[in-house]
Amino acid sequence: MSRELAMNRGIGRRVAKTAAVAVVALAALTACSSAPEPDSQAGQMAVDAEHTGDFLAELGLEGLDAKQAIDKLDRLPTEQRPTEFTAQVQPSQLVLTHQSGRTAGLPMPEDQYYLSAAPYVNQTHSCHFHSLTTCLGELYGEEVEVKASNAETGEVLVNKSMETFDNGFIGLWVPRGITVDLEFAYEGKTAKSTVSTAGTTNATCLTQLQLV
């Protein structure tokens, strides 16, 4: 994905969400990942445990665990997000893949599950495992009311206003192994979804959240 394309997204914040911005978004909303195919590891070389620290240092993530690395990458402006590697959020690990083909996985917290949600009004895209370095949503730098509840018990897990990251996503850490009811509200419109955080193949990237 072109960095120039990503930088152009800053032109239309709130005041000028015009057709030109929509065209930029349409081109950009193609960089997320689908569910992996059986041969998706072809051509990749796993970094052994002895050299994982050096690999992380090369990527600018020295000394970070999965949660810390996700937080760091989430907060980067779009134009500063790395282009030499991808960071894919899977349920059980954060998969870091360098353009050379070298890859390493950082284990996710045993009791927490990460969801990246991109509520939208006009334009979205398909996604299964969130890519912290390439995924782009429609609403960036916008305040969205977010509520997440345990679908079985009704316990409220999150209930607050959150600003979407520069890539248009909201990041939520929720308990692992439950079903979560989600609700997003923005400018009088709402989007709802129910997702599972059990298993190792469920989605971490939520893009089918049209605000109506």
Backbone as JSON Lines, residues from 0, in Angstrom:
{"i":0,"aa":"M","n":[0.84,-1.18,0.0],"ca":[0.0,0.0,0.0],"c":[0.88,1.23,0.0]}
{"i":1,"aa":"S","n":[0.6,2.24,-0.82],"ca":[1.4,3.45,-0.93],"c":[1.29,4.28,0.33]}
{"i":2,"aa":"R","n":[2.44,4.73,0.85],"ca":[2.42,5.64,2.0],"c":[1.8,6.98,1.6]}
{"i":3,"aa":"E","n":[2.03,7.39,0.33],"ca":[1.43,8.64,-0.14],"c":[-0.08,8.56,-0.08]}
{"i":4,"aa":"L","n":[-0.61,7.38,-0.43],"ca":[-2.05,7.18,-0.39],"c":[-2.56,7.32,1.02]}
{"i":5,"aa":"A","n":[-1.81,6.74,1.96],"ca":[-2.23,6.81,3.36],"c":[-2.17,8.24,3.89]}
{"i":6,"aa":"M","n":[-1.15,8.98,3.49],"ca":[-1.01,10.35,3.96],"c":[-2.14,11.23,3.47]}
{"i":7,"aa":"N","n":[-2.62,10.96,2.27],"ca":[-3.69,11.76,1.71],"c":[-4.99,11.65,2.48]}
{"i":8,"aa":"R","n":[-5.1,10.63,3.31],"ca":[-6.33,10.46,4.09],"c":[-6.52,11.59,5.09]}
{"i":9,"aa":"G","n":[-5.4,12.26,5.47],"ca":[-5.5,13.33,6.44],"c":[-6.17,14.58,5.9]}
{"i":10,"aa":"I","n":[-6.33,14.68,4.6],"ca":[-6.89,15.89,4.0],"c":[-8.33,16.12,4.41]}
{"i":11,"aa":"G","n":[-9.08,15.06,4.54],"ca":[-10.52,15.25,4.7],"c":[-11.07,15.09,6.09]}
{"i":12,"aa":"R","n":[-10.29,15.29,7.14],"ca":[-10.8,15.06,8.48],"c":[-12.04,15.91,8.76]}
{"i":13,"aa":"R","n":[-13.12,15.25,9.02],"ca":[-14.4,15.79,9.49],"c":[-14.96,16.88,8.58]}
{"i":14,"aa":"V","n":[-14.17,17.93,8.27],"ca":[-14.69,19.06,7.52],"c":[-14.93,18.72,6.06]}
{"i":15,"aa":"A","n":[-14.04,17.93,5.48],"ca":[-14.12,17.7,4.03],"c":[-14.13,16.23,3.69]}
{"i":16,"aa":"K","n":[-15.1,15.51,4.18],"ca":[-15.25,14.1,3.82],"c":[-16.02,14.04,2.51]}
{"i":17,"aa":"T","n":[-15.32,14.4,1.47],"ca":[-15.9,14.56,0.15],"c":[-15.7,13.31,-0.68]}
{"i":18,"aa":"A","n":[-16.13,13.4,-1.93],"ca":[-15.96,12.27,-2.84],"c":[-14.51,11.94,-3.06]}
{"i":19,"aa":"A","n":[-13.63,12.95,-3.05],"ca":[-12.21,12.69,-3.23],"c":[-11.66,11.82,-2.13]}
{"i":20,"aa":"V","n":[-12.07,12.1,-0.88],"ca":[-11.62,11.29,0.24],"c":[-12.16,9.88,0.12]}
{"i":21,"aa":"A","n":[-13.38,9.75,-0.35],"ca":[-13.98,8.43,-0.51],"c":[-13.19,7.59,-1.5]}
{"i":22,"aa":"V","n":[-12.68,8.22,-2.56],"ca":[-11.88,7.5,-3.55],"c":[-10.59,7.0,-2.91]}
{"i":23,"aa":"V","n":[-9.95,7.85,-2.1],"ca":[-8.73,7.44,-1.41],"c":[-9.03,6.26,-0.5]}
{"i":24,"aa":"A","n":[-10.12,6.35,0.25],"ca":[-10.47,5.27,1.17],"c":[-10.75,3.97,0.43]}
{"i":25,"aa":"L","n":[-11.43,4.06,-0.7],"ca":[-11.76,2.87,-1.47],"c":[-10.5,2.14,-1.89]}
{"i":26,"aa":"A","n":[-9.49,2.9,-2.32],"ca":[-8.25,2.28,-2.74],"c":[-7.48,1.71,-1.56]}
{"i":27,"aa":"A","n":[-7.6,2.36,-0.4],"ca":[-6.82,1.94,0.77],"c":[-7.43,0.78,1.52]}
{"i":28,"aa":"L","n":[-8.74,0.62,1.43],"ca":[-9.41,-0.39,2.25],"c":[-9.31,-1.79,1.64]}
{"i":29,"aa":"T","n":[-8.12,-2.16,1.24],"ca":[-7.91,-3.46,0.62],"c":[-6.74,-4.2,1.23]}
{"i":30,"aa":"A","n":[-6.18,-3.64,2.31],"ca":[-4.9,-4.15,2.79],"c":[-5.01,-5.01,4.04]}
{"i":31,"aa":"C","n":[-6.18,-5.5,4.36],"ca":[-6.34,-6.38,5.51],"c":[-6.22,-7.83,5.06]}
{"i":32,"aa":"S","n":[-6.26,-8.74,6.03],"ca":[-6.02,-10.14,5.7],"c":[-7.27,-10.98,5.87]}
{"i":33,"aa":"S","n":[-7.41,-11.96,5.0],"ca":[-8.5,-12.93,5.11],"c":[-8.04,-14.09,5.97]}
{"i":34,"aa":"A","n":[-8.92,-15.03,6.22],"ca":[-8.53,-16.22,6.98],"c":[-7.41,-16.95,6.25]}
{"i":35,"aa":"P","n":[-6.43,-17.46,6.95],"ca":[-5.25,-18.06,6.3],"c":[-5.58,-19.34,5.56]}
{"i":36,"aa":"E","n":[-4.92,-19.51,4.43],"ca":[-5.02,-20.75,3.68],"c":[-4.01,-21.76,4.24]}
{"i":37,"aa":"P","n":[-4.21,-23.06,3.98],"ca":[-3.29,-24.07,4.5],"c":[-1.84,-23.84,4.12]}
{"i":38,"aa":"D","n":[-1.57,-23.24,2.95],"ca":[-0.2,-23.05,2.5],"c":[0.28,-21.62,2.72]}
{"i":39,"aa":"S","n":[-0.37,-20.9,3.65],"ca":[-0.07,-19.48,3.82],"c":[1.35,-19.24,4.34]}
{"i":40,"aa":"Q","n":[2.0,-20.27,4.9],"ca":[3.35,-20.11,5.42],"c":[4.42,-20.35,4.36]}
{"i":41,"aa":"A","n":[4.01,-20.7,3.14],"ca":[4.97,-20.99,2.08],"c":[5.87,-19.78,1.85]}
{"i":42,"aa":"G","n":[7.18,-20.03,1.76],"ca":[8.13,-18.97,1.48],"c":[8.57,-18.2,2.71]}
{"i":43,"aa":"Q","n":[8.01,-18.53,3.88],"ca":[8.4,-17.83,5.1],"c":[9.42,-18.65,5.87]}
{"i":44,"aa":"M","n":[10.28,-17.94,6.6],"ca":[11.33,-18.59,7.38],"c":[11.17,-18.19,8.83]}
{"i":45,"aa":"A","n":[10.85,-19.15,9.7],"ca":[10.63,-18.85,11.11],"c":[11.96,-18.5,11.78]}
{"i":46,"aa":"V","n":[11.94,-17.4,12.53],"ca":[13.12,-17.0,13.29],"c":[13.18,-17.85,14.55]}
{"i":47,"aa":"D","n":[14.33,-18.47,14.83],"ca":[14.41,-19.32,16.01],"c":[14.42,-18.47,17.28]}
{"i":48,"aa":"A","n":[14.07,-19.12,18.39],"ca":[13.92,-18.41,19.66],"c":[15.18,-17.64,20.05]}
{"i":49,"aa":"E","n":[16.33,-18.21,19.73],"ca":[17.6,-17.58,20.09],"c":[17.78,-16.21,19.46]}
{"i":50,"aa":"H","n":[17.19,-16.03,18.27],"ca":[17.38,-14.78,17.53],"c":[16.13,-13.9,17.5]}
{"i":51,"aa":"T","n":[15.1,-14.29,18.23],"ca":[13.86,-13.5,18.22],"c":[14.1,-12.08,18.74]}
{"i":52,"aa":"G","n":[14.92,-11.95,19.78],"ca":[15.2,-10.62,20.33],"c":[15.84,-9.71,19.3]}
{"i":53,"aa":"D","n":[16.8,-10.23,18.55],"ca":[17.46,-9.44,17.51],"c":[16.47,-9.07,16.41]}
{"i":54,"aa":"F","n":[15.58,-10.01,16.09],"ca":[14.58,-9.76,15.06],"c":[13.64,-8.63,15.5]}
{"i":55,"aa":"L","n":[13.19,-8.67,16.74],"ca":[12.32,-7.62,17.26],"c":[13.04,-6.27,17.26]}
{"i":56,"aa":"A","n":[14.3,-6.27,17.62],"ca":[15.07,-5.03,17.62],"c":[15.15,-4.45,16.21]}
{"i":57,"aa":"E","n":[15.34,-5.32,15.24],"ca":[15.4,-4.88,13.84],"c":[14.09,-4.22,13.41]}
{"i":58,"aa":"L","n":[12.98,-4.71,13.97],"ca":[11.67,-4.17,13.61],"c":[11.28,-2.95,14.45]}
{"i":59,"aa":"G","n":[12.14,-2.57,15.38],"ca":[11.83,-1.44,16.25],"c":[10.92,-1.81,17.41]}
{"i":60,"aa":"L","n":[10.88,-3.11,17.75],"ca":[9.99,-3.6,18.81],"c":[10.78,-4.29,19.91]}
{"i":61,"aa":"E","n":[12.01,-3.88,20.11],"ca":[12.89,-4.53,21.07],"c":[12.3,-4.56,22.48]}
{"i":62,"aa":"G","n":[12.31,-5.75,23.08],"ca":[11.87,-5.9,24.46],"c":[10.38,-5.88,24.68]}
{"i":63,"aa":"L","n":[9.59,-5.81,23.61],"ca":[8.14,-5.71,23.75],"c":[7.47,-7.08,23.65]}
{"i":64,"aa":"D","n":[6.43,-7.28,24.46],"ca":[5.61,-8.47,24.28],"c":[4.5,-8.14,23.28]}
{"i":65,"aa":"A","n":[3.61,-9.09,23.01],"ca":[2.59,-8.89,21.98],"c":[1.7,-7.69,22.3]}
{"i":66,"aa":"K","n":[1.26,-7.58,23.54],"ca":[0.35,-6.49,23.91],"c":[1.02,-5.14,23.77]}
{"i":67,"aa":"Q","n":[2.28,-5.05,24.18],"ca":[3.01,-3.8,24.08],"c":[3.29,-3.43,22.62]}
{"i":68,"aa":"A","n":[3.61,-4.44,21.81],"ca":[3.87,-4.18,20.39],"c":[2.6,-3.7,19.69]}
{"i":69,"aa":"I","n":[1.47,-4.32,20.01],"ca":[0.2,-3.9,19.42],"c":[-0.1,-2.46,19.8]}
{"i":70,"aa":"D","n":[0.09,-2.12,21.06],"ca":[-0.19,-0.76,21.52],"c":[0.7,0.26,20.8]}
{"i":71,"aa":"K","n":[1.97,-0.08,20.63],"ca":[2.89,0.83,19.95],"c":[2.48,1.06,18.5]}
{"i":72,"aa":"L","n":[2.19,-0.02,17.79],"ca":[1.83,0.1,16.37],"c":[0.47,0.76,16.19]}
{"i":73,"aa":"D","n":[-0.47,0.47,17.09],"ca":[-1.8,1.09,17.01],"c":[-1.71,2.61,17.05]}
{"i":74,"aa":"R","n":[-0.79,3.14,17.82],"ca":[-0.74,4.58,18.07],"c":[0.09,5.35,17.06]}
{"i":75,"aa":"L","n":[0.74,4.65,16.15],"ca":[1.54,5.35,15.14],"c":[0.64,6.03,14.11]}
{"i":76,"aa":"P","n":[0.98,7.26,13.69],"ca":[0.28,7.85,12.55],"c":[0.42,6.95,11.33]}
{"i":77,"aa":"T","n":[-0.57,6.96,10.47],"ca":[-0.55,6.07,9.31],"c":[0.72,6.2,8.49]}
{"i":78,"aa":"E","n":[1.17,7.44,8.27],"ca":[2.34,7.63,7.41],"c":[3.63,7.15,8.07]}
{"i":79,"aa":"Q","n":[3.59,6.88,9.38],"ca":[4.78,6.39,10.08],"c":[4.76,4.88,10.3]}
{"i":80,"aa":"R","n":[3.68,4.22,9.88],"ca":[3.61,2.77,10.09],"c":[4.6,2.07,9.17]}
{"i":81,"aa":"P","n":[5.27,1.05,9.69],"ca":[6.33,0.4,8.91],"c":[5.82,-0.21,7.61]}
{"i":82,"aa":"T","n":[6.68,-0.19,6.62],"ca":[6.37,-0.8,5.33],"c":[7.21,-2.04,5.08]}
{"i":83,"aa":"E","n":[8.26,-2.24,5.9],"ca":[9.16,-3.36,5.67],"c":[8.7,-4.65,6.36]}
{"i":84,"aa":"F","n":[7.66,-4.55,7.2],"ca":[7.12,-5.77,7.82],"c":[5.64,-5.6,8.08]}
{"i":85,"aa":"T","n":[4.96,-6.73,8.24],"ca":[3.55,-6.72,8.61],"c":[3.4,-7.29,10.01]}
{"i":86,"aa":"A","n":[2.34,-6.86,10.68],"ca":[2.04,-7.34,12.04],"c":[0.59,-7.76,12.06]}
{"i":87,"aa":"Q","n":[0.37,-9.06,12.0],"ca":[-0.99,-9.6,11.9],"c":[-1.45,-10.13,13.25]}
{"i":88,"aa":"V","n":[-2.6,-9.63,13.7],"ca":[-3.14,-10.05,14.99],"c":[-4.0,-11.3,14.81]}
{"i":89,"aa":"Q","n":[-3.49,-12.43,15.3],"ca":[-4.26,-13.66,15.34],"c":[-4.71,-13.91,16.78]}
{"i":90,"aa":"P","n":[-5.69,-14.76,17.01],"ca":[-6.19,-14.95,18.38],"c":[-5.12,-15.36,19.37]}
{"i":91,"aa":"S","n":[-4.19,-16.2,18.96],"ca":[-3.2,-16.73,19.9],"c":[-1.82,-16.12,19.79]}
{"i":92,"aa":"Q","n":[-1.58,-15.34,18.73],"ca":[-0.25,-14.75,18.56],"c":[-0.28,-13.53,17.65]}
{"i":93,"aa":"L","n":[0.72,-12.68,17.84],"ca":[0.97,-11.57,16.94],"c":[2.05,-12.03,15.98]}
{"i":94,"aa":"V","n":[1.7,-12.15,14.7],"ca":[2.63,-12.68,13.7],"c":[3.33,-11.53,12.99]}
{"i":95,"aa":"L","n":[4.64,-11.48,13.15],"ca":[5.47,-10.43,12.55],"c":[6.22,-11.03,11.37]}
{"i":96,"aa":"T","n":[6.02,-10.46,10.19],"ca":[6.64,-11.01,8.98],"c":[7.4,-9.91,8.24]}
{"i":97,"aa":"H","n":[8.71,-10.07,8.15],"ca":[9.56,-9.11,7.43],"c":[9.43,-9.35,5.94]}
{"i":98,"aa":"Q","n":[9.72,-8.31,5.16],"ca":[9.62,-8.44,3.71],"c":[10.6,-9.46,3.14]}
{"i":99,"aa":"S","n":[11.61,-9.81,3.93],"ca":[12.57,-10.83,3.5],"c":[12.01,-12.24,3.61]}
{"i":100,"aa":"G","n":[10.86,-12.37,4.31],"ca":[10.26,-13.68,4.51],"c":[10.45,-14.23,5.91]}
{"i":101,"aa":"R","n":[11.29,-13.58,6.7],"ca":[11.5,-14.02,8.07],"c":[10.26,-13.68,8.91]}
{"i":102,"aa":"T","n":[9.88,-14.58,9.79],"ca":[8.67,-14.36,10.58],"c":[8.83,-14.9,11.99]}
{"i":103,"aa":"A","n":[8.12,-14.27,12.93],"ca":[8.14,-14.72,14.31],"c":[6.78,-14.41,14.92]}
{"i":104,"aa":"G","n":[6.4,-15.22,15.89],"ca":[5.11,-15.02,16.56],"c":[5.3,-14.71,18.03]}
{"i":105,"aa":"L","n":[4.63,-13.65,18.51],"ca":[4.65,-13.32,19.93],"c":[3.34,-13.8,20.54]}
{"i":106,"aa":"P","n":[3.38,-14.61,21.6],"ca":[2.14,-15.14,22.18],"c":[1.27,-14.03,22.76]}
{"i":107,"aa":"M","n":[-0.03,-14.15,22.53],"ca":[-0.98,-13.21,23.1],"c":[-1.24,-13.57,24.56]}
{"i":108,"aa":"P","n":[-1.75,-12.63,25.35],"ca":[-2.1,-12.95,26.74],"c":[-3.07,-14.12,26.81]}
{"i":109,"aa":"E","n":[-2.87,-15.01,27.77],"ca":[-3.7,-16.2,27.88],"c":[-5.14,-15.88,28.24]}
{"i":110,"aa":"D","n":[-5.37,-14.76,28.92],"ca":[-6.72,-14.45,29.4],"c":[-7.38,-13.3,28.65]}
{"i":111,"aa":"Q","n":[-6.7,-12.75,27.64],"ca":[-7.26,-11.61,26.91],"c":[-7.24,-11.86,25.39]}
{"i":112,"aa":"Y","n":[-8.19,-11.23,24.73],"ca":[-8.38,-11.37,23.29],"c":[-8.46,-9.97,22.7]}
{"i":113,"aa":"Y","n":[-7.78,-9.76,21.58],"ca":[-7.75,-8.42,20.98],"c":[-8.68,-8.33,19.78]}
{"i":114,"aa":"L","n":[-9.55,-7.33,19.82],"ca":[-10.47,-7.05,18.72],"c":[-10.17,-5.68,18.14]}
{"i":115,"aa":"S","n":[-10.04,-5.6,16.83],"ca":[-9.88,-4.33,16.13],"c":[-11.14,-4.08,15.32]}
{"i":116,"aa":"A","n":[-11.84,-3.01,15.65],"ca":[-13.14,-2.73,15.03],"c":[-13.08,-1.43,14.25]}
{"i":117,"aa":"A","n":[-13.67,-1.45,13.05],"ca":[-13.7,-0.27,12.2],"c":[-15.15,0.04,11.81]}
{"i":118,"aa":"P","n":[-15.91,0.71,12.67],"ca":[-17.26,1.14,12.28],"c":[-17.16,2.05,11.06]}
{"i":119,"aa":"Y","n":[-18.18,1.99,10.19],"ca":[-18.12,2.8,8.98],"c":[-19.51,3.31,8.62]}
{"i":120,"aa":"V","n":[-19.53,4.35,7.81],"ca":[-20.79,4.91,7.31],"c":[-21.01,4.52,5.86]}
{"i":121,"aa":"N","n":[-19.99,4.69,5.02],"ca":[-20.17,4.49,3.58],"c":[-19.34,3.36,2.97]}
{"i":122,"aa":"Q","n":[-18.15,3.13,3.48],"ca":[-17.24,2.22,2.79],"c":[-16.5,1.31,3.75]}
{"i":123,"aa":"T","n":[-16.43,0.01,3.41],"ca":[-15.68,-0.94,4.23],"c":[-15.02,-1.97,3.33]}
{"i":124,"aa":"H","n":[-14.52,-3.04,3.92],"ca":[-13.8,-4.07,3.19],"c":[-13.85,-5.34,4.01]}
{"i":125,"aa":"S","n":[-13.46,-6.45,3.42],"ca":[-13.44,-7.73,4.12],"c":[-12.13,-7.89,4.88]}
{"i":126,"aa":"C","n":[-12.2,-8.5,6.04],"ca":[-11.01,-8.72,6.85],"c":[-11.29,-9.81,7.86]}
{"i":127,"aa":"H","n":[-10.27,-10.59,8.21],"ca":[-10.43,-11.63,9.22],"c":[-9.42,-11.44,10.36]}
{"i":128,"aa":"F","n":[-8.13,-11.46,10.03],"ca":[-7.09,-11.17,11.02],"c":[-6.57,-9.76,10.77]}
{"i":129,"aa":"H","n":[-6.62,-8.92,11.78],"ca":[-6.25,-7.52,11.62],"c":[-4.77,-7.34,11.36]}
{"i":130,"aa":"S","n":[-4.44,-6.48,10.41],"ca":[-3.05,-6.11,10.16],"c":[-2.81,-4.71,10.7]}
{"i":131,"aa":"L","n":[-1.95,-4.61,11.69],"ca":[-1.66,-3.34,12.34],"c":[-0.92,-2.38,11.42]}
{"i":132,"aa":"T","n":[-0.25,-2.9,10.41],"ca":[0.59,-2.06,9.56],"c":[-0.09,-1.65,8.25]}
{"i":133,"aa":"T","n":[-1.15,-2.35,7.85],"ca":[-1.74,-2.04,6.54],"c":[-3.24,-1.8,6.54]}
{"i":134,"aa":"C","n":[-3.98,-2.31,7.52],"ca":[-5.44,-2.15,7.51],"c":[-5.83,-0.7,7.69]}
{"i":135,"aa":"L","n":[-6.8,-0.24,6.89],"ca":[-7.31,1.13,6.99],"c":[-8.83,1.12,7.01]}
{"i":136,"aa":"G","n":[-9.4,1.87,7.93],"ca":[-10.85,2.02,8.0],"c":[-11.28,3.4,7.54]}
{"i":137,"aa":"E","n":[-12.58,3.62,7.53],"ca":[-13.13,4.87,6.99],"c":[-13.04,6.04,7.97]}
{"i":138,"aa":"L","n":[-13.32,5.81,9.23],"ca":[-13.38,6.9,10.22],"c":[-12.08,6.94,11.03]}
{"i":139,"aa":"Y","n":[-11.32,7.99,10.88],"ca":[-10.05,8.09,11.59],"c":[-10.03,9.37,12.41]}
{"i":140,"aa":"G","n":[-9.56,9.25,13.64],"ca":[-9.53,10.4,14.53],"c":[-10.9,10.88,14.94]}
{"i":141,"aa":"E","n":[-11.88,9.96,15.02],"ca":[-13.26,10.32,15.37],"c":[-13.64,9.71,16.72]}
{"i":142,"aa":"E","n":[-14.48,10.44,17.46],"ca":[-14.96,9.94,18.74],"c":[-16.16,9.02,18.51]}
{"i":143,"aa":"V","n":[-16.06,7.81,19.04],"ca":[-17.12,6.81,18.9],"c":[-17.47,6.28,20.3]}
{"i":144,"aa":"E","n":[-18.76,6.19,20.58],"ca":[-19.19,5.6,21.85],"c":[-19.16,4.07,21.7]}
{"i":145,"aa":"V","n":[-18.47,3.42,22.62],"ca":[-18.24,1.97,22.52],"c":[-18.78,1.27,23.76]}
{"i":146,"aa":"K","n":[-19.56,0.22,23.53],"ca":[-20.02,-0.62,24.63],"c":[-19.79,-2.08,24.27]}
{"i":147,"aa":"A","n":[-19.16,-2.8,25.18],"ca":[-18.93,-4.23,25.01],"c":[-19.4,-4.95,26.26]}
{"i":148,"aa":"S","n":[-20.18,-6.02,26.06],"ca":[-20.74,-6.76,27.2],"c":[-20.57,-8.26,26.99]}
{"i":149,"aa":"N","n":[-20.46,-8.97,28.09],"ca":[-20.45,-10.43,28.06],"c":[-21.86,-10.89,27.71]}
{"i":150,"aa":"A","n":[-22.02,-11.55,26.57],"ca":[-23.35,-11.93,26.09],"c":[-24.05,-12.91,27.01]}
{"i":151,"aa":"E","n":[-23.29,-13.73,27.73],"ca":[-23.89,-14.73,28.61],"c":[-24.32,-14.16,29.96]}
{"i":152,"aa":"T","n":[-23.5,-13.28,30.52],"ca":[-23.75,-12.77,31.87],"c":[-24.31,-11.36,31.91]}
{"i":153,"aa":"G","n":[-24.14,-10.62,30.8],"ca":[-24.58,-9.23,30.79],"c":[-23.57,-8.27,31.38]}
{"i":154,"aa":"E","n":[-22.44,-8.79,31.87],"ca":[-21.42,-7.92,32.46],"c":[-20.89,-6.93,31.42]}
{"i":155,"aa":"V","n":[-20.86,-5.66,31.79],"ca":[-20.35,-4.63,30.89],"c":[-18.82,-4.61,30.98]}
{"i":156,"aa":"L","n":[-18.17,-4.81,29.87],"ca":[-16.72,-4.87,29.82],"c":[-16.11,-3.53,29.45]}
{"i":157,"aa":"V","n":[-16.76,-2.82,28.54],"ca":[-16.31,-1.5,28.09],"c":[-17.54,-0.64,27.9]}
{"i":158,"aa":"N","n":[-17.47,0.6,28.35],"ca":[-18.58,1.53,28.13],"c":[-18.02,2.95,28.21]}
{"i":159,"aa":"K","n":[-17.53,3.43,27.08],"ca":[-16.88,4.74,27.08],"c":[-16.73,5.28,25.66]}
{"i":160,"aa":"S","n":[-16.37,6.55,25.59],"ca":[-16.07,7.17,24.3],"c":[-14.62,6.89,23.96]}
{"i":161,"aa":"M","n":[-14.38,6.46,22.72],"ca":[-13.02,6.15,22.27],"c":[-12.76,6.82,20.93]}
{"i":162,"aa":"E","n":[-11.55,7.31,20.76],"ca":[-11.16,7.92,19.49],"c":[-10.54,6.86,18.59]}
{"i":163,"aa":"T","n":[-11.01,6.78,17.37],"ca":[-10.42,5.83,16.43],"c":[-8.97,6.2,16.15]}
{"i":164,"aa":"F","n":[-8.14,5.17,15.99],"ca":[-6.75,5.41,15.66],"c":[-6.64,6.02,14.26]}
{"i":165,"aa":"D","n":[-5.43,6.41,13.9],"ca":[-5.22,7.06,12.6],"c":[-5.53,6.13,11.44]}
{"i":166,"aa":"N","n":[-5.59,4.82,11.71],"ca":[-5.95,3.87,10.66],"c":[-7.45,3.59,10.61]}
{"i":167,"aa":"G","n":[-8.24,4.28,11.45],"ca":[-9.69,4.13,11.42],"c":[-10.23,3.02,12.28]}
{"i":168,"aa":"F","n":[-9.39,2.39,13.1],"ca":[-9.81,1.27,13.94],"c":[-9.84,1.65,15.42]}
{"i":169,"aa":"I","n":[-10.64,0.9,16.17],"ca":[-10.67,0.98,17.62],"c":[-10.16,-0.36,18.15]}
{"i":170,"aa":"G","n":[-9.27,-0.32,19.13],"ca":[-8.73,-1.55,19.69],"c":[-9.35,-1.87,21.04]}
{"i":171,"aa":"L","n":[-9.81,-3.11,21.21],"ca":[-10.44,-3.54,22.45],"c":[-9.81,-4.82,22.97]}
{"i":172,"aa":"W","n":[-9.38,-4.79,24.22],"ca":[-8.95,-6.0,24.9],"c":[-10.12,-6.51,25.73]}
{"i":173,"aa":"V","n":[-10.56,-7.73,25.46],"ca":[-11.7,-8.32,26.16],"c":[-11.32,-9.71,26.65]}
{"i":174,"aa":"P","n":[-12.09,-10.29,27.57],"ca":[-11.75,-11.62,28.07],"c":[-11.78,-12.68,26.95]}
{"i":175,"aa":"R","n":[-10.9,-13.62,27.07],"ca":[-10.84,-14.73,26.12],"c":[-11.86,-15.8,26.51]}
{"i":176,"aa":"G","n":[-12.42,-16.48,25.5],"ca":[-13.28,-17.62,25.76],"c":[-14.73,-17.3,26.05]}
{"i":177,"aa":"I","n":[-15.19,-16.11,25.62],"ca":[-16.59,-15.73,25.85],"c":[-17.22,-15.24,24.55]}
{"i":178,"aa":"T","n":[-18.5,-14.92,24.62],"ca":[-19.19,-14.27,23.51],"c":[-19.43,-12.82,23.91]}
{"i":179,"aa":"V","n":[-19.11,-11.9,23.01],"ca":[-19.16,-10.48,23.33],"c":[-20.19,-9.77,22.45]}
{"i":180,"aa":"D","n":[-21.08,-9.02,23.09],"ca":[-21.99,-8.12,22.37],"c":[-21.32,-6.76,22.25]}
{"i":181,"aa":"L","n":[-21.27,-6.24,21.03],"ca":[-20.63,-4.95,20.77],"c":[-21.63,-3.95,20.23]}
{"i":182,"aa":"E","n":[-21.48,-2.69,20.64],"ca":[-22.31,-1.62,20.11],"c":[-21.46,-0.37,19.95]}
{"i":183,"aa":"F","n":[-21.56,0.25,18.77],"ca":[-20.81,1.46,18.46],"c":[-21.8,2.56,18.06]}
{"i":184,"aa":"A","n":[-21.62,3.76,18.58],"ca":[-22.51,4.88,18.26],"c":[-21.67,6.06,17.78]}
{"i":185,"aa":"Y","n":[-22.13,6.68,16.67],"ca":[-21.39,7.8,16.08],"c":[-22.37,8.71,15.36]}
{"i":186,"aa":"E","n":[-22.42,9.96,15.78],"ca":[-23.26,10.98,15.15],"c":[-24.69,10.5,14.94]}
{"i":187,"aa":"G","n":[-25.26,9.9,15.98],"ca":[-26.65,9.47,15.93],"c":[-26.88,8.14,15.24]}
{"i":188,"aa":"K","n":[-25.83,7.51,14.75],"ca":[-25.94,6.21,14.09],"c":[-25.31,5.13,14.97]}
{"i":189,"aa":"T","n":[-25.79,3.91,14.83],"ca":[-25.25,2.81,15.64],"c":[-24.94,1.58,14.78]}
{"i":190,"aa":"A","n":[-24.02,0.77,15.27],"ca":[-23.69,-0.52,14.66],"c":[-23.54,-1.52,15.78]}
{"i":191,"aa":"K","n":[-24.06,-2.74,15.57],"ca":[-24.0,-3.78,16.58],"c":[-23.45,-5.07,15.99]}
{"i":192,"aa":"S","n":[-22.82,-5.87,16.83],"ca":[-22.31,-7.16,16.41],"c":[-22.1,-8.04,17.62]}
{"i":193,"aa":"T","n":[-22.11,-9.34,17.41],"ca":[-21.81,-10.31,18.46],"c":[-20.68,-11.2,17.96]}
{"i":194,"aa":"V","n":[-19.63,-11.33,18.76],"ca":[-18.45,-12.09,18.32],"c":[-18.01,-13.05,19.41]}
{"i":195,"aa":"S","n":[-17.31,-14.09,19.0],"ca":[-16.75,-15.06,19.94],"c":[-15.26,-14.83,20.1]}
{"i":196,"aa":"T","n":[-14.78,-14.96,21.34],"ca":[-13.35,-14.86,21.59],"c":[-12.77,-16.2,22.03]}
{"i":197,"aa":"A","n":[-13.44,-17.26,21.64],"ca":[-12.96,-18.62,21.95],"c":[-12.22,-19.17,20.73]}
{"i":198,"aa":"G","n":[-11.31,-20.09,20.96],"ca":[-10.63,-20.75,19.85],"c":[-9.49,-19.94,19.28]}
{"i":199,"aa":"T","n":[-8.88,-20.48,18.22],"ca":[-7.69,-19.86,17.62],"c":[-7.91,-19.41,16.17]}
{"i":200,"aa":"T","n":[-9.14,-19.51,15.68],"ca":[-9.38,-19.14,14.29],"c":[-10.43,-18.04,14.13]}
{"i":201,"aa":"N","n":[-11.02,-17.57,15.24],"ca":[-12.02,-16.52,15.13],"c":[-11.39,-15.2,14.71]}
{"i":202,"aa":"A","n":[-12.2,-14.32,14.18],"ca":[-11.72,-13.05,13.65],"c":[-11.19,-12.13,14.75]}
{"i":203,"aa":"T","n":[-10.19,-11.34,14.4],"ca":[-9.72,-10.26,15.26],"c":[-10.0,-8.91,14.6]}
{"i":204,"aa":"C","n":[-10.45,-8.92,13.37],"ca":[-10.69,-7.72,12.58],"c":[-12.17,-7.62,12.26]}
{"i":205,"aa":"L","n":[-12.83,-6.58,12.77],"ca":[-14.27,-6.42,12.6],"c":[-14.53,-5.21,11.71]}
{"i":206,"aa":"T","n":[-14.95,-5.47,10.49],"ca":[-15.18,-4.38,9.52],"c":[-16.6,-4.29,9.02]}
{"i":207,"aa":"Q","n":[-17.42,-5.3,9.33],"ca":[-18.81,-5.29,8.87],"c":[-19.69,-4.62,9.94]}
{"i":208,"aa":"L","n":[-19.4,-3.35,10.19],"ca":[-20.06,-2.6,11.26],"c":[-20.6,-1.28,10.7]}
{"i":209,"aa":"Q","n":[-21.61,-1.38,9.84],"ca":[-22.15,-0.16,9.24],"c":[-23.0,0.6,10.25]}
{"i":210,"aa":"L","n":[-22.72,1.87,10.36],"ca":[-23.43,2.77,11.27],"c":[-24.7,3.26,10.56]}
{"i":211,"aa":"V","n":[-25.86,2.94,11.12],"ca":[-27.13,3.33,10.49],"c":[-28.06,3.94,11.54]}
